[in-house]
Amino acid sequence: MATSALVQAPSGVASPQPMRTRFSIWAAGAAWLVLACSSSHKSPVQTCQVAPGDPAPDFLRSLGCNADFEALASAPLDATIPGARSVKVVLDTNDGKLIDQLYFQNSVKFQIHQQFASMYLSAPDHTMVEALSQFNQTEYYAPQDQRRFILGAVTHYEGPDIWALEIAPYDTATSPMIEKLFKLVKGAVSFGNALVFHPTSQAVEGTAKLLSTAIKIKTTDDIFADTDYQPLNLGTTIGQLRFVNAAALDSAYVGFRDVVVLDMVPNDISVVAGIITEDFQTPLSHINVLAQNRGTPNMGLRNATTNAQLRALEGQWVQLKVGESAWQISAVTQGDADAFWEAHKPAPVVLPELDLTETALKDIQDLVDETPGTGTLKQQIQKAITAYGTKASNYSILAKTDGVPTRPAFGIPVYYYVQFMQQNGFYARVDALTADPTFMADPQVRDMKLAELRNDIEAAPVDPGFQDLLRAKLTADFPGVTMRFRSSTNAEDLDGFPCAGCYDSYTGDPADWEGSLLRAIKRAWAGVWFFRTFEERSYHSIGHDKVAMALLVHHNFPDASETANGVAVSANPFDPTGLEPAFYVNVQTGGVAEVVAPPPGANSDQLLYYFYYAGQPTTYLGHSNLIPAGATVLTASQIFALGTALDAIQARFSPAYGPQSGFTGWYGMDVEFKFDDEYSPGQPQLSVKQARPYHGRGE
């Protein structure tokens, strides 16, 4: 699923700040699977350079056997294509004395090219190697006659057993430079006859088309197609192994002590112990976002439903480990399962207290009060959440951020949800349900009773005073347009309880006040009582009577004018070091096949956008099958507009959720967006719909 280009900071070297001004530090190749070396390839070099038991040298001039490769290969790091190990390569074209000297560097000890070159290829015995920032600027971007080195990596992808020469996705090396490096590497490695070139970005793909036909090309799609294992959310779990058809999840009640094997990727699933899907997922698919938010180990495995190892354990208690390099499963006892559950029960989540004094239908920019002296940005957002919920409060920040286009909007506070529930006796009804042992013990009864509650909520009357207030707001600010009512509760996007996808949004037409607009509001409010959402809260010991829903309201995006919809992460989720910044984007054409909940068989464009690098290269990890082959959902200018917004969002929310708040881990924002030409026919414009902290891929 991507380029093998990664970054690792040299030991003892501080990362320069801010991230957007860094030059590239490329450490190509990393591993999600343990290398299973093959000796099947005949090659030019057949003599091992490293004796068994000897320590790994700092570099070799040739790799005479697979053991030499293993001795120098980088330790497993996150990568976008599972199952890879790499040895970085330096071709010194002119050290002042010699020309075209090839070095395979110890990629564990020397994690970047410049670090190795500075130690072994610099003064006094060679021409001085430049400092890191200038080295990277020259050796990746400068014309050939200004470069001393040609830099790359040799990577072995275990699944398809591919040996590939690669350059960084932002390297502007010409085809003659690549051919020179390829020829010399091929003659110096034991697997030379199997060596191919793997383009790591669209820009490099363009250059690769100019290579000699003698050099075989393997694309990211080629490599990924033959990869069997996809780790999505890492971790270890224990549960009962069950095989379930994804289409039957509405009636097949799976629970938090089940490890489920699914034939397809579902759009939704209740809390389970572990997930294995036969189809591969995207990291931003709804099912994986749920897994990350819940801490559920999640993986893709081709032919999972017929996998002999899994089938042999069907119905048994098992321990599943989803690791960066491999997956493992083994039988355990029910006692082991009971002990595991007791040790891993999630800590109870306490929801923010509701502010029921706020009754105004406020313009979105007024929800979060950022007046100096009123606290940190996070405290200011948290205060707004108590009245207007999380989604609307974060949207308020988006609406006030330069470079981030949003639709005009307003917030309906939680007060009116609480008023509605009290006036119609629904709180008392919920209390009766949760006191009923049968309701709490039987998921089928729970599902049925919650469905009845939602139906009755949709049929109940709405306070006339609230209706008058809402009608006046829509008439004054949104005359004659349909409106989208989006859930914004105090029980989502919280530390310990993200609850992504717990609630739904609905469109209403003011021209049909009762049958459309009020129904949309009540359907959104009723979403608090979805079965999946109720189960999620129960799992985290959240009091159901503590949840209240505000609404974020704006003109909806008509399907006819929507040209693309997508989800992005404002940092590189495949590089937890944060040293190789990129934006990860899933985007689909039109407004019918939603990226977050696609119809069966619909694939989206998946890409990494290296916004902070010269040339801003784009690496496509997957392609939409709803557009012609070879096309992309977004144009280059649209990707740039999206990148500009993601950059602004990453910086804007840092004081609340990122490094400026004191957070020291990996930080990125999960951003939903659309391109729409309703107001600019034929020229689709970006609109950002939502931003919330992204929680990464686990341990």
N, C-alpha and C positions, 0 to 999 in steps of 0.2 A: 504494500500500500504506500509506496512513495520513493522518494530519493533516499539514498543512503548517506547523504551529507549531514554530518552532525558537528557540534562544536564542543570542545572541552578546554577549559582554562588550564594553562600550565601551572604546575604546582608552585604555590607561593606567589603567584601573580594576581594582583587584585583586578577585578573586572571594572573597566572604565564605565562611568555613568555620564549622562543618561544613556539608556540602551539604544535610543534612536540615532545616536551619533557614533556608535561603535563601528569599527571596520570589522570585516569578517575574520573569524578565527575558525578555519574549516578543519574538522577532524573527520574524514570521510569514513562512513561505514560504522555500524554498530550492530549489536546482536540481540535478537529476541529469541533465538533458538540456539542450542548448543551445536557447534560445528561438527558435522559428521564427515570427516575427510574421506575423499575418494581417491583410490590409487589407480583408477581405470584409465586415466588419460596419459597417453604417451607424450613425451615432451622433449625439448632440446636439452634440458639439464636434468641429470639423474643422480647426482651425488649430494647427499645431505651435508650441510655446512655446520649444523649443530649436533653434537654427539648426544646420545641419550643421557639424561641426568645432568648435563651441563647447564649452567644458567644462560638465560637468553642474552645474546649480545646486544649492544646498542644499535647495531645495524648490520646488514649483510649486503653484499654486492650481487648476490643471486640467491634464489630459493630453489635448492636442489631437490627437495621433497616436501611432502605435506607437513612433516614435523618442523621444518624451517618456518613455514608459513604460520603454524600454530605458535611457535616460539615468539614471533613478533606481533601477532595479531592483537588488536585492541580488545580489552576486556568488554563484556557485554554492556551496552548502553541502550537507551531507548532509540529506536529507529522506526522509520515509516514502513519499511518492508521487513516482515518478520524473518528471522533466521539468517543472520548475516554476521560475518566477522571480516575485519579489514586490516590491511597493512598499508600504511601511507608510503608513497613513493616520491622521491625527489630526483629529478633529472637536472644536474648542474651542467648547463650548456657551455659555461666558460668561467672557470674559477681563477682566471689570470694565468694559469699554466696549462691546464688540461681542458679538453672539451668533451661534452656529452658523457659525463660520469653519472652512473645510475646508483641510487642508494635506496634500500628498503629499510626504513627506520623502525626501531622498536616502538610500536605505537601504543604501548602501555606506559613506557617511561617518558617518551616524547609524544605528547598528545596533540601537538600541532606541528606543522611543517617548520615554522620559523624557529621554534625552540630547538629542534634538531639541527637546523642549518646554522644557528648561532653558535652551537657548541662545536660542531665538527667541520663546518665549511666556511668559517670566517677567519679573520686575521688572528695571528700573524702568518699562518701558513697559506691562507687563501685571501681573496678579495673580501673586504669587510661586508658582513651581512647587515642590512638595515634594521632599525628598530621596528617593533611589531607593526605599528600603524602604517608606517611607510612601506614596509615589506609587503603587507597585504594589499595596499593600494597599488603597488607596482606589479607584484607577482600574480595578481588575479585580474587586473583591469588594464594594465598598460599594453601598448603595442608590442609585438614580438621583439623588435629590435631594442626595446628598452628593458626587457626582462632578462634576468640571468637564469631563472629556474623555470621548469615546467613541472607543475605539482599535480598529484593525483593520488589515487588509492586503488589497490587491488582488493576486491571484495568477493567472498565466496557466499553465495546464497544456497543454504543447505537444502531447502525443499526441492527446487528444480535442479540442484547440483550445477549451478552456473558460476563460472569464474569470470568476473567482469572488471575491466579497467574503467574507472570513473574520474571525472573532474568535478569540482564544486559547481553547484547549479548556477552560480553567478560568475564563474570564470569565463572570460572572453577569449580564451585560447582559440586560435584558428585551426582549421582542419590540418594544415601541415604540421603544426605543433603537436596535435593529438596523434597524428600518424607517426611522428618521430618517437613520441613516448611509447605508443603501442608497440612499435616494432622492437624497441630496445627491451621493453618489459617481456614481450613474448619470448624473446631469445634468452631471457635470464631466469625463467621460472619453469618448474617441472610440469606445470599444467598449461604450458604455452600454446599447445595445439588446440586447447579448449577455450582459450581466452576470447572474450567478446568485448565490445564497447557498450556501456550502458549510459545513455544520455540522462542526466538528472534534472533537466528542466526543459521548458519549451525552447529557450534560447539555445541550449546545447543540442537539442534535437535538430534545430535548423542547421547548426554547424555539422552535425553528424551526417546529414544528407550529402555533404560534399566530400565525405571520406571515400577512400578507395573501396571498390566493391570487394576487395580481399578481406576487409575488416567486417566481421559479422556484427550486426547490431541487435541488441536485446533491449526492448523497451521496458518501462516499469510495468505496463500491462502484461507483457510476456512473463516477467518474473513473478508477478503477483498471482497470475492465473494458475501457476503450478505450486503455490504455497498452500499447504493444507491446514495450518493452524494460525489463528488470529487471536492474540490476547487483547482484550478490550479493557477490562477492569481487573486488576491483579488482586490476588488474595487467596486465602485458604478458608474453606468452609466445610461443614458436615451437614448432611441431610439425607433424605430418602430419595433415591434416583427414580425419576418418573419420566416416561416418554409421553409427550403430549403433542397433538396436532395444534398448530398455532391458531387455526380457524375455530377450534373448539374451546378456546380459552374462556369464552363468555359463559360456557356451561360446565367446563371442567375446573373445579375449584382447587387451585393450587395454593399452598400456604407457605409460611415463612420457614418451614422445616423441610421443604422439598427442593431437591436439585433437579431442574427440569431440562430435558433434551427436546428441542423443538425442531420441526421440519423446516420452518420458515422463520423469518424475523417478524415478530408481532409488533403492532403499534403500541400495545399496552400490555401490562402484566401486573398482577398484584405482588405483594412482597413475597419473595422466595429466597431460598438459601443460596442458590447458584443457578446460572443460566448457561446453556450450551445450545447454540443455534447451528443448524446445518448450513444455512446461507451465511455468508459473511455480512457484517454490519459496517456502518460508518461510525466513527467515534462520536458524531453528533446526532446519530439516530436517537429517537425518543427512548428506545429500550435501553440503550447504553447510558444515556443521561440519567435515566431512572436508576440503573445499576450503580453509577458513580455516586449519585446522591444518597443511595441507601447503603453503600459499601458492599454491594453484592458482587462476588466474583463472576465475571462474564467473559465468554469466549466464543469464537466461531470455530467450527471444525467441519471440514468438508466430509460428507457422507456420515455424519454423526449418527443418524437414525439406524444405520446398518453397521456401525462400528462394533466389531466383535467384543472388544474389551468393555464397552459400555453395555451392550446387550447382556453380557454375562453377569452384570451387577444389577440389572433391572429389578426394582422393588426392594433392594437392599439399602441399608444405611451405609453411606460412603463418605470418604473424605476426598474432596476435590481441591487441587491446587492449580490455580491459573498463574503461571509465572511468565516472566519476560522471555524465557528461553524455551519452555516446554510446559505441557500440562501433565498432571499426574492424578490418578484416581485409584482408590483402594477401598476394600471393605472394612467397616468398623462395626462396633456393637451399638445397640441402642443406648447402653450406658454411656458410651463415648459421646453419642449424640446429645444425650441429656446434659452431660457435663459441659459440653461445648456451648450449648444454648445458655446455660446458667452463667457461663463466663463471658458470653458475648452479647447478652441482652443490651440493646441500646439504652443509654442513659435517658431518663425522662426529660422531655423538652418542655420548658415553661414558655408559654406564649407571652408576647408583650401585652400589658394591660391596655384595654380599649379606652379611647378618648371619645366619650359620647357627648361632649360639649360642642363638638364641631359639627355644624349643620349646614354649612354653606356649600353650594355647588361651585367649587373654586376652579378658576383657570389653572391649567396644569403648572405653569411657571410659578404659581403662588403656593403650591403645596408644601415645598420644603423651604423653610425660612433660613437663608444663609447669611443673615445679618451677623457681622463680626461680633464676637463675644458671646454668641449663643451656643458655643460648643464646637466640637470637631465636625467635619462633614458627616462622619458615620453617626454621631449623636443627633445631628440635624435630620438625617434621613430616618433614624429610628423614631424620633419624635413624630415625624409625619406619618410613619407606618401605623401608629396607634389610632389614627383617624382615617387615613386614606389607603392603608394597605401597602404592601411592598412594591408591587408592579407599578402602581401609579406614582409612588414616591421616587423610584428610580427613573421613571419616565420624566418626572419633573426636572431631574438633573440633566437628562438628555436634552430636553427642550431648551435648556439654558447653556448649552455647550456649543461654542463656535465650531463650525465644520461638521455638525451632525444634523442632517435634515430630519425633521419629525413633522407629523401632522398636528395641527392645532387640536387641543384636547382639553378636557376638564375632568375633575374627580367628583364622584358621588361618595360621601363618607359612609363609614360603617353604621352610623346612626340609623340610616333608613332601612338597612337590613335587620338590625336589632328591633326596630319599631315594627317592621313587617312580621317578624317571627313572634313577637309578643302579642300583637293584635290578633293574630290568627291561631294562637295557642300551640304553635309548633314546638316551642321549647319544652312545654309540659309533655308533649308527645314524645320528644326525644328522650326525656328523662324516663318515661315509662318503658321505652324500648330498651334502653341500656340497663334497666333494672330487671329485664326479662331474661332468665337463664337460657331459655331456648333460643332467643334472638342472639345472644352472645356466643352460644356454643355451636350453632349450626350455620355455616356460611350460606347455605341455600335459603334458609329462612331470612337471614340478614339481608341478602340480596333482594329478596322479594319485598320485604317490609320497607327497605330504603327506596325501592322503585315506587311503591305506593306513596311514600312521603313526598318524593319529588313530584309525582303527578298532582298531589293535592296542593303543593306549593304553587305549581303553575296555574292552578284553578282558583287560588285565593285572591281576595281583593287587595288592592294597593291603596295606601292612605291618600285621601283626596288632596290634602295639603302638600304632600310630596309631589303629586301629579301636577299641581298648579305651578310649583316651583320649577319642575323639570320642563314643563311646556314653555314657560317664559324664557328659560335658558336656551332651549333649542330654537325658539322663534327668533330670539335676538341674535344669536351667534352662529347657528347652523340651519338657516332657513332652507327648506325644501330638499334636504339630502337625507339619505339613509345613514344610520349610526351603528357603530360597533360598540357593544358593551362587553368589556374585558374584565375578567376576574382580577381582583386585587385584594387578597386577604391578609390578615396578620399571621397566617400560618403557611408561608411559603418563602423560599429564598432566605431562610434563616440559618444561622450556625447550628449544625446538627439536624436540620430539617429543611432541605431545599424544596422538596415536594414539587419538582418540575413536572408539569403535565397533569397535576392533580385536578385542575379545573378547566372548564371550557368557556369559550366566548361566543357571543351570538349577535346577529345583526337584526335591527328593528327599523321599521319605516314609520316615521311620525304621521304619515298620511293614513295609516291604519293603526290608530293609537292603542286600542284594546287588543286586537288580534295579532299585531306584529310587534309594536314597540314595547308595551308593557309585558308581553309574553317573553320577549328577549331578555328583559331585566329579570323576570322571575326564573327563567331557565338558567341564567347565570347564577342567581342566588341559590337555586336548587342544587347546583353543582357541588356545594359544600357536602351534600349527602350522597355523592356517588359511592358505590360499593368500594371501588379501588381506593378512593380518598379516605373513606372511613377506616379501611383496613390499615392504610398507611399511618393514620393518626393513632390507631390502637396499638400498632407495633411500637410506636415511640411514646406510648403512655401519655398522650395529649388529651386533655379534657375536651370532649366534643362541644360542650357548652361554652368553651372559651374562644371558639372560632367565629369570626365575623367577616363578612365580605363587603368591601368597598368596590367601586367600579371605576375603571378607566374608560373614558368615553371619547370617541372621535369618529369622524366620517370613515366609513368602511372602504376597503379597497375592492372595487367591483372586479369580478373575474375577467370581464371583457377587456379591461384596461391594464391588468396586471401582466407584466412580461416575464418576471422572474421572482422567485421567493427563495429565501435561504437562511442559513444559520452559520455564524462564524465565531471563531475564538480569536480574541485580540492578542494572542501570543501563541507560540509554537508548542502544541501539546505533545509533540514527539521529541522535544528537547527540554527536559525538566531542569537542565542547568540554566536555561535562560540566556545562554551565550550566543545562540544563533537565532535571533528574532525573526519570526515570520508570522503571518496570519494564516490560519487554517479555515477554509471556506467549503461548505456544502451548499450548492445552489442548483435549483431546478427551474426549467422553463415554465412560464405561465403561472396561473393561480389555482389550478385544479389539483395537481399532484404535489401536495405539500411535502417539503423536505422532512419535517419532523414526524409526519405520519403518512408515508407514501403508500400508494396502492401496491398490491403484490406485483413483483417483477419490475417496478420502476426504479431505475438507478439515476443518481444525480451526478453532476460534476463535483469532483472533490479536488481541491487544489491547495497548495502552499504558496503564498504570495510573499516574496522576500522584499517587502516594502522599503526596508532600510538600507538596501544594497544598491550600488550603482547598476543602472539598467533595470532594476526592479523585476528580476526574473520570476516566472511563474512555473511551478512544477505541478502537473496534473497527475493525481493519484488514481482517478477514476473518471468515467465519462457518462453523461446522461444518455440513456437509450431512447429518449423521447425526441431527439433532434437528429438531423442527418449526421452520419459518421464523419468525423474530422472537424465538425463544428464545435463551438463552445457556447454555453448559455450566455455568458457575459462577454462584452467587448473589452479591449484593453483599457479604454477610457472609463468604462463602468467599474472595472476592477480597481482602477486608480481612485475613483470617487469613493468606493467602499473602503479601500485602504486608508484614505485620508480620514474618514469617519472613525474607523477602528483605532487609528493612532490617537485621535482626540479622546475617544472613549476610554482607552487604556490609561491615558494620563489623567483624565478628569476624575475617574473613580479610584485612583490610587490612594488618595488620602482617606478613603473610606474602607477599601477592601485590600489594598496592595501595600507595596513597600513604604509609602509615605505614612501609612497608619501604624507602622511598626511590624507588619507582617513580614516574615523572613522566608517564607516558602515560595514555590512557584505561583505566579499570579497571572490570571487572564480573566477576561469578561466574555460571557456567553451572550451573543448578540443576534437577534432576529431582525431581518430586513426584507424589504421588497423593492422591486423596480416597477414603476407604474407610469403610464402616460395619460392618465385621465385629464390632467391639466396642461399637458404638453404633447399633443398627439404626434406620434411618430418619433418622439424623443423621450424615452423612458427616464424617469428621475428616481434617484435613491430616496427611500424613506426608512428610517430606523424605527423598529416597533418596540424593542425591548432590550434591556441589558441587565445581566445579573452575574454574580461571581460564578466562574467555571471551576469545577472541583477536581479535574484531572482524572488520572487512570489508576489510582490506588497505589498500593505499596510497591 
